[in-house]
Amino acid sequence: MASISEEKRTSEGIRYYEVRVSRGRGKSQIKRRWYPQDGWSKKTIERELSKYAADLENQIAEGLIISRAEQKELIAAEEAEKAKLKTVRQYAEGVFLATKKIETSINTDANYRSNLEHHVYPVIGDMLLVDVTPAIITKLLLDHLATHAHSSTIKVYNILNGLFEMAFMDYSIKENPMARVKRPKPKKGDEGVDESEKALTASGLNYVLDCLNKEPLKWQAFVTLSADTGARRGEICGLEWNDFNWEEGTVEFSRNYQYTAGVGCYFTSPKNGKSRTVDVGNDTLAILRQWKEEQAKECVCKYVFNPEKSNQNKHKTDAHCHRKQDPNLKKLIPIENAPMHPQSPTRYFTKFAQKYNVPGFHPHMLRHTSASVAITNGADVTSVSARLGHSDPAVTLRMYSHANHESIRKAGQTVRDALKSAK
């Protein structure tokens, strides 16, 4: 209800009336001054003042007029809301990547950054998060798929999925656009490499080992140990001679030697964060002993695989880059007692593949092969998973399901052979 005061005057002597509108319990009154025009009669002033008071009351009831304190609160809320509005690039750099840097490895973090910088920022980097629609993301992915392999597009899809899911969970956006974006399907002729093609058969591995007899002893040791243990490339590169228990015939994998552009070479823990001890075959141990004797003639190195002489300058550059980029990482050991560069095996395997016609030969192929041959020939998945250092046997099943299919066929043949024998 509006109340009107008696006539008042300002310090300059100007007449005015104060109109107060009560808004109920818990809310402050709203006061306004009303100034009559010179020459108006008392009756005109009462009429116009009543109209003004009624209009003021209606506007306040409809929320069109609020108190000064409420205006300040509203402005503050609007400013806070504006502060929440971020572009895709700002959110990715300030929140998403900052979180992933803590949660993931340096290699994974570098992969996220590269994909965002090359494939996401140029398209939607300067758009506000709230303005990105499912249609915009779908087009981004389709355009990417037109010029890249399906597997590359899936990486971009997964990164976008993680980014917008995080933004949705922390209330940066009210709706996750990725919930309405379908996972890209392979384009015609780009079905990718079948899992079975990533591994050698037992006979294929024997062929590689036969060819290996013509190669330097260092690489005989590296390839044989990789195939025997199924260890990752970085785990093999980071091995020290003290990691072997020669009497027990085992080796402990407790570190992973990695390389990332911009960071250089660095040590980290194995992928699942745990050390593991793996048995090593007698033939493999015999080759390693030979290599240890040959290595000792050239240098004293605590690492099983020291750098190639031709790569030492490159390796030294990586070491300096490592210290410069991130002082919190472990300092690289002196070049004269360093492990082999993590990319050296990949270069060697490429040359080996061309020389002996082994398509797709890569250090990781030996890891696939070790697991595949083990599962195909009856090893239980839990044991294979522990040997490979997987965090969960389900990971092993997903990666090596083709081996299970082969095992099923082998089981069927076993039944048929048994029936033949019974006759």
Secondary structure, DSSP 8 states (H G I E B T S, - for coil): -EEE---EE-TT--EEEEEEE---TTS--EEEEE---TT--HHHHHHHHHHHHHHHHHHHHTTSS--HHHHHHHHHHHHHHHHH--BHHHHIIIIIHHHHHHHS-HHHHHHHHHHIIIIIHHHHTTSBGGG--HHHHHHHHHHHHHHS-HHHHHHHHHHHHHHHHHHHHTTSSSS-GGGG-------TT-----GGGGS--HHHHHHHHHHHTTS-HHHHHHHHHHHHH---HHHHHT-BGGGEETTTTEEEE--EEEEETTTEEEEE--TTS--EEEE--HHHHHHHHHHHHHHHHH---SBSS---GGGHHHHHHHHHHHHHH-TTS-----GGG----TTHHHHHHHHHHHHHT-TT--HHHHHHHHHHHHHHTT--HHHHHHHHT-S-HHHHHHHTHHHHHHHHHHHHHHHHHHHHHH-
